[in-house]
Amino acid sequence: MKTSHSFDERFEFRGKAKTWSLVMIAIGLIGIAWGFLSGSGERTFSNLLLMGYYITCVSICGVFFCAVQYVAQAGWSASILRIPQAFAGVLPKAAVILLVIICAGLYFTHPGLNVDGKQTILPYLYKEWSLKGVTTPGDPNYNDIIAGKSGFLNIPFFLIRLVTYLACYSGLGWLLVKYSNNEDELGGMLNYNKSFKVSVIFLVIFGFTIPLFAFDTIMSLEAHWFSTMFGWYNFAALWVSGMATITLTLIYLKENGRIRWVTEDHLHNMGQLIFGFSIFWTYLWFAQFLLTWYANIPEEAAYFYKRWEPEFKPWFWLNIIINFATPLLVLMSRDSKRMITVLKTACVILICGHWLDYWQMIMPGTIGPQSSFFGLGGSKSSFLFGIGPLEIAIFIGFAGLFMFMMLTALSKFKSLAPKKHPLLEESLHHHI
């Protein structure tokens, strides 16, 4: 049975969405400038790393979503593939932004204390292992643990790895978009089969490298500590936050009269994936924490000990409450996943919740406790315990930047659905 939908309409990025994204970017730029000018350079760099990593992970999720659908030969998702493909289009730009932040954090320095409490010159990021002299015996900054890891944790090899990971993800994502566009022009199965093969290659590379990407970018901020579960924990966060962002984009388009072929059944599937992988994230959070707590080995427990400082402990528990309780209590029922308002609210909460999750991964190891609302020192009675205008402004700025890049990428497609995808009819008649 054929449908009467027309897929010739293009998305035009203009009006309120464009204006608001530019306003949000301006707020972010003001926040970044204020952070550096106020003397909070290390905190500003930490927030830049957080958001650079966040938008890169969300963009990677777009490629991963497409690859999974092709390899599974899933029909239900064929009509919504343009949205994750737009995320894939953002990935090269997000990767460059992340790499620029990391390089700047490695090469710009400031005076501070090393791990032994001695005054020295520190890089803004990755100060435990990229500090000058940290692997040189006899140097005041020498650390024998870091010296033992220097074959892996050294700046040239570190940057080569990051560039390799991101180039592979971006290149394969670009091919998936290219073949999908070619499919719309030429029809037939040739480009679909190419997409299938590229997806298989991507998933193999992704499966082996995404834990390493998380180890390098985030875990190496605290290079004395390691966890073999950390990479998969980050993968779960990547998938949930990315799926929540894709779902929000679908809802935005649908509420603005676009993609009329997307039904509550498609949104139901998205809600199922968000719910299921939120539970998976919780399992990894609990397993990583429980094993460390049970073993009580000092060099392992130090990571969580930092996060139990008074300034971080409320956020530590709020993290698990938001990212576990919200999907459990809100998205468990069938009806809730089919109600746009409920699903939209849950997605917004989870996007903020996983920002808090990344904040917990990064801030205790980079800047330590910062109790003042403004992040410049001060009373420990502050309710926000270090999350203040600087964090909020940079979050808003990067959210606006991602919105601008993603909707720009979406506007470049000639159709909001891959109209010659061989499984499109199945998606248009999807019902559960």
N, C-alpha and C positions, 0 to 999 in steps of 0.2 A: 504493500500500500504506500503510495507516494504522498508527500505532504505539499502544502501550498506555500511554504515559507520561501521568502526571497532572501538570498544571501549576498546580494549585490551592494547593499548599503555599507558604507565605510564609517568607521568611528572618526569623528572630528574632535580633536583635543582643543577645546576653547571654552570660553565662558568662565563660570565660577570655579570649576576644577582647576583650570590653568592659573587663574588669579590666586586662588588659595595656595596652590603648590608654590608659587613664587613668593607669596607672603611668608610661608613657612620656611622656605630657604633663607629669606632675609633674616628671620628670627634666629635661625641657626648660625648664620654668619656673625650676627651681633653677639650671640652667646660665645662663640669661639674667640672673637676679638676681645670681649670682656674677660674671658678666662685667662688669656695670655697677658693682657695689660694689667690685670689685677695681681699678677704674680703667682697664679695657680697653673703654671705650665704643665706640671706633671699630671695634675688632675684633668686638665683639658686634653692632653694626649691620651690619657686612659679612656676618656669618653669618646674621643675620635676613633680609637681602636675598637671600642665596643660597637659603635654604630657602623663603622666600616665593615667589621666582621658580620654584623647583623644583616645589613642589606646584601652583602655578598652571599651569605647563607640562604636568604630568602630567594635570591636570584638563582642559585644552584638548585634549589628545590623545584623551580620551574622546569629546568632541564631534566631533573630526576623524575618528576611527575610524567613528563612526556615519554621518557624512555621506558618507564614501567608500563605505561599504557600500550606502547607499541609491542614490547616483548610479550606482555600478557595477551596481546591481540584483543584488548578490551573494546567493546562497542559503545558502552554507556557514555564514555567520556569524549567521543569523537567530536561532538558539537561544541565542546568548551575548550578545545586545545589551543585556541588562539591566545587565551589569557596566559597560561604557563609559557607559551612561546614568546609572548611579550616579556615575561620575566627573563627568559633566556637571552632576549635581546639586550636586557640591562646588564647582564653578567659581565661582559668585557669592560664596561665602564666602571662598574662596582669593583671589579678586580683591580683595575688601575688605581682607583681611589684608595683601596685598602693597602696596596703596595706602596703608594706614596706616603701614607700615614706611617707605615712600618719603617720605611727607609728614613723618614724624617725623625722618628722616635729613636732610631738606632744611632743616627749621626749627630743630632743636636744634643748638647749636654748642659748640665747644670750642677752646681755644688750640692753635695748631700752626704749622707752617711751610708757606708757599705754594710754588708751583713754583720760585720764584726763591730759596728758602731764607730768606725773611723771616718773622719772627714775626707772626702775625695771628690773627684769629678765623675758624675754619673750620666749615662744616656737616659733619655726620658722613658724609653721602653726597653724591656728585656735586660734590666740592669744587673740581674744575678749572673748572667753568663756572657754578656757583651761588654762588660766593664774592662777597660784597659788594664792589663797586668793580671787578670784573674786566673790565668793559666800559667803564669811565669813564676817559678819557685823563687822565693826571696822577695818578691814584690809585696808591698803592704796590702795589696788587694787580692793576693793569691788565695785560692780556695781549692783544696785537694779534691773535693767532690765534683766541682765544676770542671776541674782539669781532667778528671776521668771521663767526662762526657764531651770533651772538646772536639773529638773526632766527628761528632754529630752536631753539636751545638757550636758552630762557628759561623760568622756572618756570611761569608761567600756561599757555603753549602746551604745554609738556612734560606737565603734569598733564591738560590737556584731551585730548591725544592718548591718554594711557594709559587714561583713563576711557572714551574712545570705543571703543578697541580692546576692552577687557575687557567693556564693556557689550554690544557687538555679539556677541562670542563667547558670553557668558552668556545673552543673550536668545534667540539662535538655538538654543543648546543646550537651553534651557528649552522652546522650542516643539517640538523633536524628542521630548523626554520626554513632553510633554503629548499630542502626536498619537499616540504609541505607546500611552499609557494609554487614550486615547479609542478607539483601534483595538480594544483588548481588550474594551471595553464595547459597541461598536457593530458591529464586524466590517466587512466590505466593503472597498472600495478607496479610499474618500474620504480617510481619514487617511493611508494609505500614500502616496497621490499628493501630499498636502500635505507629508509628510515629504521626499519627493523634491524638491519645489520649494524648501523651506527649506534642504535640503542643498546644492543648486546655489548658492543665494545665499550660504550660509556659505563654501563653497569658494572662490568668487570673492573675497569680502571677506578671507578668511583668506590666500589666496595673495598678495594685494597688501599686507597689513598685518603678517603675522607677521615679515618681516625688519625692519620699522620698530619693532615691539614689542621685538625683540632689540637693535636699534640704541639705542633710548631707554633701556631698562632696564639693559643690561649694557655695551654698547660706549661709551656716553657717560660711563661712569666714568673713562675715559681719553680725554678729548675731543680731544686733539691727534692721535690716531691714528684711522684708519678703514680698513675693509676691506669691499668690496662682497660678499664671500663670507660675511661673518660671520653675516648673517641666516639663510642657508640652512644654515650649519654648526649654528646653534642649533636650527633646525627639525629637522635630523637627530637631534640629541641629544634633543629633545622627543619625537620619534616613538619612538626606541628605548627611552628610559626609561619612557615611557608604556605601550608595548606590553609591556615586561617586567613592569610593575606590574599591568596587566590580566591577564597570564598567571599571575602569582603568585596573584591573587585567584581566578581560575578553579580553580587547583590547590588552594587552601585550601578552597574550597567543595566540590570533588569529594572531597577527602580526608575531609571531614566529612559525607559522605553526601548532599550536595545535588547539584543539576544532573546527575543520573545519565545524562542523554542526551548529555552532552559526552564525546566519545571521544578516543582518541589521534590520530584524524584531525584533529579540531579543533585539538588542541594542536600537531600537526605544522604546520598552517597558521600558527599564531602563531609557532612557532619559525622558520619560513621568513621571515616578515616581520621578525622581530628580526634574523636573520642577514643578510638582504639590506640592510636599512637601516643595520646596523652597518658593512657594507662601504662604503655610501654616505657615512656619517659619516667613515670613514677617508679616503676619496677627498677630501672637502672639507678635512679636517685637513691632509692632505699637500699639496694644491694651495695652500692659504692659506700654509702654512709655506714650501713650496718657492719660490713666486714671490717672497716677501719675502726669503728667503735669497739667491736668485739675483740679484735686482735690487740688493740691499744699499744701498738708499736710507736714509740715517740716520733721517729722520722716520718711516719705516715699520718699520725694523729695531728701533727703540727698544722696541716692544711685546714682541718676542721676546727682546730683550736682557735685559729685566727678568726674564723667565721662565727665563733661563739663569744667574741669580744662584745661588750655591751652595745657598741655602735652598730654591729652587724647582726647580732642574734635575732632581733625582731624581724629583720628582712629574711634571714635564713629560714625561719618557720613560715613567714608569709609566702615565700616562694613556693613551698610545697602545698600550702593551702590553696593558693590561686591556681596553680598549674595542675593540681590533682582534683581539688574539690569542685572547681568550676565545671570541667567536662563531666565529672561524675554526677553531680547534682543537677546540672542544667541540660546536658546532652544525652543522658542515658535513655530517656523515653523516645519512642518513635515520633510522637507528635512534636516534641521540641525541635527535632532536627528538620521538621517541615514547616516551621514557623519562622518567617524571615526576620522578624524583630528579635526573637530569642536567639537565633543562630548568629545574627549580626552582633548582638551584645556579647555573646560568648567569644566570638572571634576577636573583638576589641580587647576584652579582658585577657585573653591568652597572648595576644601580641604584646601587651604591656607586661604580662606575667613573665614571658620569656626574655623581655628586656631586663627585668629584674633578675632572672636567672643568669644571664650573661654578666650583669653588674656584679653579682655575687662571685662569679668566677674570676673577675678581673680586679676589682677595686681593693679587696683586702691584701692582695699581693703586690699591688703597685703603689698605692698611696697610703694604705693603712687607715686606721680610724680618723675620720674627719667629722667632728660633731656639729660644727656650725652650719646653720641653714645656708649661709653664703659660701661655705667651703673654704673660709679663710682663717679658720681657727675660731675659738671663742667658747661660749658656754656649752657644757655637755647636756644641758637641759633641753636642747632643741628637739622638737618632736620629730623632725625629718631625718635626724641622724645621718647627715652627709649627703642626702639626696635633696638637692635644692635647685634654684633657677638655672644653674649652669647645666646640670644633667637634663632638665626639662627642655631648655632651649636647644641643646644639641640634638636631642631626640626628635623634637619637632622639625628641626632643620633637615635632618637626614630623611625623616618620613616624607617631607615635602620634596626632597631631591629624588627619592625613589619613585614617588607618585609622578613627578614630572617626567622622568626617564621612561617609566613603564608605560604611561599613557601615550607618550610620544611614539614609543615602539609599537604600541597597539594601533595607532593611527596610520602606520605605514602599511598595514595589511590591506589588501584590496577587498577583503571580506572578513566579517567577524566569525565566520565558521569555515573550516576547510571543506569547501563545497563539493569536492570530488574525492573526498576520503571514502574508501570502499565500505566503511562501517558507519557512515553518517546516518543512513536511514534507521539503523538499529538504535542509534543514540536519540534520534528524534522521536522514536516510539518507546523510549525507555520507560519502564514502569516497575515499581517494586511495592 
